[in-house]
Amino acid sequence: MSQPSALTAAAAGLAAALLMGLVVFQVALAAGAPWGRAAYGGAAARVPGRLRASSAVAAVVWAGVLLVVLRRAGYAVWAPLPDSWLPTATVLVVVLLVVACVLNAITPSRLERAIWLPVSVLLLAACGTVALTA
């Protein structure tokens, strides 16, 4: 792996920090933390069992995304995909984040929108930068 450019490194660092926060949030929801007002439309303080399971899966997926983005940026971390797939996977992450931005913009939960819309926009910018510069 070659050293990432300063721009790629900064974008990957921002993405990593935000994705780690997202993983921690999803794990906390899965464990029953009363943070449901900031997730899944904000219907309940504690999310029901099926959404707790969904949060557990989401935590694993976002952790995988974190590893893919860091690997694509040039860091020597293990990634759940072969290196030849990373450019396509990173573009797919960007597409997923566009969807996340839309969903976080239209959620009925003000708290969810206030927290996750800025996070998803920053993640989109950071991951998009990695996709374009790595």
C-alpha atoms as one frame of an Amber mdcrd trajectory, in Angstrom:
protein
   0.000   0.000   0.000   1.280   3.434  -0.890   1.073   6.404   1.432  -2.182
   8.333   0.923  -2.058  11.979  -0.119  -2.764  14.542   2.569  -6.279  15.083
   1.220  -7.032  11.369   1.061  -5.594  10.837   4.539  -7.664  13.678   6.006
 -10.843  12.413   4.321 -10.184   8.850   5.470  -9.508  10.065   9.015 -12.776
  11.999   9.110 -14.661   9.037   7.650 -13.067   6.683  10.176 -13.993   8.876
  13.144 -17.588   9.297  11.983 -17.985   5.621  11.100 -16.625   4.589  14.505
 -19.198   6.855  16.135 -21.911   5.296  13.984 -20.774   1.781  14.910 -20.786
   2.656  18.628 -24.271   4.181  18.291 -25.626   1.083  16.512 -24.049  -1.258
  19.078 -25.595   0.806  21.876 -29.024   0.622  20.213 -28.623  -3.140  19.785
 -27.726  -3.420  23.460 -30.882  -1.552  24.473 -29.626   1.995  25.059 -32.518
   4.476  25.220 -31.352   6.356  22.110 -34.217   5.317  19.846 -35.496   8.888
  19.500 -32.393   9.507  17.350 -32.937   6.475  15.100 -35.526   4.656  13.001
 -37.819   7.664  12.788 -37.644   8.359  16.520 -40.804   6.438  17.400 -39.585
   5.020  20.731 -36.845   5.689  23.265 -35.854   2.025  23.231 -36.072   0.354
  19.854 -37.992  -2.945  19.656 -36.264  -6.310  19.257 -36.342  -6.492  15.467
 -34.775  -3.031  15.202 -32.198  -3.968  17.840 -31.238  -6.889  15.607 -31.134
  -4.507  12.660 -28.791  -2.242  14.617 -26.495  -5.180  15.354 -26.304  -5.983
  11.643 -25.818  -2.294  10.821 -22.903  -2.093  13.262 -21.158  -4.951  11.461
 -21.867  -3.432   8.034 -20.599   0.024   9.035 -17.484  -1.529  10.590 -16.865
  -3.261   7.256 -17.380   0.039   5.435 -14.831   1.639   7.766 -12.249  -1.004
   6.881 -12.975  -0.749   3.155 -12.603   3.040   3.159  -9.353   2.930   5.134
  -7.919   0.203   2.902  -8.986   2.088  -0.246  -7.313   5.214   1.142  -4.038
   3.303   1.306  -3.835   2.217   4.934  -2.522  -1.255   5.684  -5.633  -2.572
   7.428  -7.500  -5.776   6.765 -10.563  -5.293   4.583 -13.426  -7.750   4.080
 -13.005  -7.513   0.289 -10.126  -8.147  -2.116  -8.151  -5.035  -3.069  -9.358
  -5.281  -6.663 -12.947  -4.761  -5.463 -12.224  -1.715  -3.300 -12.719   0.990
  -5.969 -16.186  -0.361  -6.807 -17.027  -0.951  -3.150 -16.061   2.613  -2.271
 -18.326   3.979  -5.019 -21.149   1.796  -3.665 -20.510   3.241  -0.203 -20.878
   6.727  -1.697 -24.201   5.699  -3.277 -25.348   4.263   0.072 -24.426   7.535
   1.759 -26.462   9.533  -0.762 -29.452   7.390   0.231 -28.588   7.927   3.920
 -28.544  11.700   3.381 -31.995  11.611   1.783 -33.444   9.380   4.494 -31.947
  11.482   7.270 -33.307  14.636   5.617 -36.876  13.315   5.485 -37.097  11.538
   8.844 -39.969  12.702  11.061 -37.603  12.772  14.047 -36.091  16.223  14.584
 -33.418  14.745  16.815 -32.466  12.132  14.239 -32.344  14.782  11.519 -30.281
  17.148  13.689 -27.677  14.491  14.475 -27.532  12.178  11.485 -28.103  14.513
   8.546 -24.874  16.448   9.211 -23.043  13.201   9.957 -24.265  11.580   6.745
 -23.352  14.665   4.684 -19.854  14.728   6.191 -19.502  10.986   5.597 -20.611
  11.436   2.001 -18.029  14.175   1.479 -15.255  12.188   3.174 -15.970   8.886
   1.442 -16.525  10.651  -1.867 -13.126  12.278  -1.489 -11.506   8.904  -0.808
 -13.307   7.409  -3.815 -12.060  10.200  -6.067  -8.517  10.650  -4.771  -7.303
   7.210  -3.699
